[in-house]
Amino acid sequence: MSARYWINQLQGLGGALRVVAVDLPGHGESDPMPHVSVEEYGGVVAKFIDALGLGSVIAVGHSLGGAIALALASQRSGRVRGLVLLASCVKLPEVDGWGERFLAFLPGPLRKLLFFAMAKKLLFATGAPGDAVAVGMRELRACRPETILKDVHAARAMDLTGPATRLAVPTLILVGSQDRLTTPALARHLSGLISGSRLRIQEGAGHMLLLEVPEWVNREVLDFVGSLTALGEVPSSPAVDGQRKRSLVPRFLDWFRRTARWLRL
């Protein structure tokens, strides 16, 4: 979607860390590029890091962004000190296109309405906070249809099994127990590929972790950064150490690919 989707992390982690969110090409305020893949997106992020002079970073990605963060770490192993992968996987399973075939028989306005209803059901857990759902769906509706289409093509084409197996970067994997897109089983598979990775599953959360359970995400990120600090992977700071101590106390999809075109009808 856009950098606005990271508002809870920009606000919640900004006192302890320098947090930067990026609009990928075609997203938010960024201009599109003709062809996309997770590797090409990773290259764009690498140039972004260089342009800001950030040095080494901890790359955090959600959903397709997690695959992009993994690709970035593979491309720039010396510049990525740690990875946090939320609701991510290395390869999407094959899915039946019955939803797309059903939607094809509906009139344009009804088709569009049903598309967003299906997306809401897939993206959010039952009982997700209403404000989280409102923000997520607003961002989805604001996203260019052609961008959604390109992203789903990139997601269907990706296979990061090899890079994940060769990865030698401390990695934290977060997933919701009710995630219907990148399921806990896919997260376990991802964790099994990345040597030494940590897997955390949030009970009751869906795919949109950054909006549904932002406090949990922020605590996990701070704990992860604190553990890297203890290992000497990243410099220590009083803000990180203090927030980490506090945080320890409370401790898509063939139909999506094709129906994205219909958003333009």
Buried (B, 14 or more C-beta within 10 A) or exposed (E): BBBBBBBBBBEBBEEBBEBEBBBBBBBBEBEEEEEBBBBBBBBBBBEBBEEEEEEBBBBBBBBBBBBBBBBBBBBBEEBBBBBBBBBBBBBBEEBEBEBBEEBEEBEEEEBBEBBBEBBBEBBBBEEBBEEBBEBBBEBBEEBBBBBBBBBBBBBBEBEBEEBBEEBEBBBBBBBBEBBBBBBBEBBBBBBEBBEEBBBBBBEEBBBBBBBBBBEBBBBBBBBBBBBBBEEEBBEBEEBBBEBBEEBEEEEBBBBBBBBBEBBEE
